[in-house]
């Protein structure tokens, strides 16, 4: 099952990289105060300094954020526009993943029991003219190898370009 998580993380990142211009280091780019990506992971603030989104022609939306210390949150969902996406255990089409600062991966579609993982990604703005996406998220991610969980709350992404 661990291989599935790694493959899904790589798929999400590949989709993001193939359809989005390369992320630029925050020091190289002027800060856009109207965009951002943040959440709380087990109650500790996570703020992405590098973030982006992509929508592929095969109707897949990918959204990702990475903090200065290397933590990452990635979502991949089947495009249904402005919508509440359920991130259920064992789902292959809608999932979220988290990688901690030590490159240890957790996923919303792993687990043994219903409370182990899952959550919601809500897209509230999908502007296909300006190519901007905004929304919220809350989810539990799980790592089957050692049966550990991370709880991600108060997640928001605002005016992320794709």
C-alpha positions as CSV (number, residue, x, y, z in Angstrom):
1,X,0.0,0.0,0.0
2,X,3.0,2.3,0.7
3,X,3.9,2.1,-3.0
4,X,0.4,3.2,-3.9
5,X,0.8,6.4,-1.8
6,X,4.2,7.2,-3.3
7,X,2.9,6.6,-6.8
8,X,-0.1,8.9,-6.1
9,X,2.1,11.6,-4.7
10,X,4.4,11.4,-7.7
11,X,1.4,11.4,-10.1
12,X,0.0,14.5,-8.4
13,X,3.4,16.3,-8.6
14,X,3.9,15.2,-12.2
15,X,0.5,16.5,-13.2
16,X,1.3,19.8,-11.4
17,X,4.7,20.1,-13.0
18,X,3.5,19.2,-16.5
19,X,0.7,21.7,-16.7
20,X,2.1,24.6,-14.6
21,X,5.0,26.8,-15.1
22,X,7.8,25.8,-12.8
23,X,7.5,27.0,-9.2
24,X,9.8,29.9,-8.5
25,X,11.5,30.4,-5.2
26,X,9.7,33.0,-3.1
27,X,12.7,35.3,-2.9
28,X,12.8,35.5,-6.7
29,X,9.1,36.5,-7.1
30,X,7.3,39.5,-5.7
31,X,4.8,38.4,-3.0
32,X,1.2,38.4,-4.2
33,X,-0.8,39.3,-1.1
34,X,-4.1,38.1,-2.5
35,X,-2.9,34.5,-3.0
36,X,-1.8,31.8,-0.5
37,X,-2.0,28.3,0.7
38,X,-2.1,27.5,4.5
39,X,-3.5,25.0,7.0
40,X,-2.9,23.6,10.5
41,X,-1.2,20.1,10.7
42,X,-1.9,18.6,14.1
43,X,-2.6,22.1,15.4
44,X,0.7,23.6,14.0
45,X,0.5,26.3,11.4
46,X,1.6,25.3,7.8
47,X,2.2,28.1,5.3
48,X,3.3,27.2,1.8
49,X,5.9,29.4,0.3
50,X,5.6,27.7,-3.1
51,X,2.3,26.7,-4.4
52,X,0.4,26.0,-7.7
53,X,-2.4,24.3,-9.4
54,X,-3.0,22.5,-12.7
55,X,-6.1,21.4,-14.6
56,X,-5.4,18.7,-17.2
57,X,-7.4,18.1,-20.4
58,X,-8.4,14.7,-18.9
59,X,-10.4,16.6,-16.2
60,X,-8.0,16.2,-13.3
61,X,-7.3,19.1,-10.9
62,X,-4.1,19.1,-8.9
63,X,-3.3,21.6,-6.2
64,X,0.0,21.6,-4.2
65,X,1.8,23.7,-1.6
66,X,5.2,23.3,-0.1
67,X,6.7,25.1,3.0
68,X,10.2,26.3,3.5
69,X,11.0,23.2,5.6
70,X,10.0,20.8,2.9
71,X,6.5,19.8,4.1
72,X,4.0,19.4,1.2
73,X,0.3,19.1,0.9
74,X,-1.0,17.8,-2.5
75,X,-4.6,17.2,-3.8
76,X,-5.7,15.4,-7.0
77,X,-9.4,15.3,-7.8
78,X,-11.6,14.5,-10.8
79,X,-12.7,17.9,-12.1
80,X,-16.4,18.7,-11.2
81,X,-15.9,22.4,-11.1
82,X,-17.0,24.3,-8.0
83,X,-17.8,21.4,-5.8
84,X,-17.2,19.7,-2.5
85,X,-14.9,16.7,-3.2
86,X,-15.0,13.8,-0.8
87,X,-11.5,12.4,-0.1
88,X,-12.4,8.9,0.9
89,X,-10.3,6.0,2.0
90,X,-9.4,3.7,-1.0
91,X,-10.4,6.4,-3.5
92,X,-8.2,6.4,-6.6
93,X,-9.7,9.5,-8.2
94,X,-10.0,12.0,-5.3
95,X,-7.3,12.1,-2.6
96,X,-5.0,14.3,-0.6
97,X,-1.5,13.6,0.6
98,X,0.9,15.1,3.1
99,X,4.7,14.7,3.2
100,X,6.4,15.9,6.4
101,X,9.8,17.6,6.5
102,X,11.6,14.2,6.6
103,X,9.9,13.0,3.4
104,X,7.5,10.7,5.2
105,X,4.3,10.3,3.2
106,X,0.7,10.1,4.5
107,X,-2.5,9.8,2.4
108,X,-6.2,10.4,2.7
109,X,-6.9,7.1,0.9
110,X,-5.0,4.8,3.2
111,X,-6.1,3.3,6.5
112,X,-7.6,0.3,8.2
113,X,-10.7,1.8,9.8
114,X,-13.1,4.5,8.7
115,X,-11.7,7.2,11.0
116,X,-8.1,6.7,9.9
117,X,-8.3,8.9,6.9
118,X,-10.5,11.0,4.6
119,X,-11.9,14.5,4.4
120,X,-13.1,17.2,2.1
121,X,-11.6,19.6,-0.5
122,X,-14.1,22.4,-1.4
123,X,-13.4,24.4,-4.5
124,X,-15.3,27.7,-4.1
125,X,-13.8,29.6,-7.1
126,X,-12.7,28.1,-10.3
127,X,-12.2,31.0,-12.7
128,X,-11.4,29.5,-16.1
129,X,-10.9,32.9,-17.7
130,X,-8.4,34.3,-15.2
131,X,-7.2,30.8,-14.5
132,X,-7.5,31.1,-10.7
133,X,-8.7,28.5,-8.1
134,X,-9.6,29.0,-4.4
135,X,-11.1,26.8,-1.8
136,X,-10.8,25.1,1.6
137,X,-9.9,21.7,2.9
138,X,-9.9,19.5,6.0
139,X,-8.7,16.0,6.1
140,X,-7.0,13.1,8.0
141,X,-4.1,11.5,6.4
142,X,-2.7,8.1,7.4
143,X,0.5,6.1,7.0
144,X,-0.1,2.4,7.0
145,X,3.5,1.4,7.7
146,X,3.5,2.6,11.3
147,X,-0.3,3.3,11.7
148,X,0.2,7.0,12.3
149,X,-2.1,9.8,11.4
150,X,-1.9,13.6,10.8
151,X,-5.0,15.8,11.0
152,X,-5.0,18.8,8.7
153,X,-7.5,21.5,9.5
154,X,-8.4,25.1,8.6
155,X,-6.9,24.6,5.1
156,X,-7.3,27.4,2.6
157,X,-5.9,28.2,-0.9
158,X,-6.7,31.5,-2.4
159,X,-6.3,32.7,-6.0
160,X,-3.8,30.0,-7.0
161,X,-3.0,30.4,-10.7
162,X,-3.1,27.4,-13.0
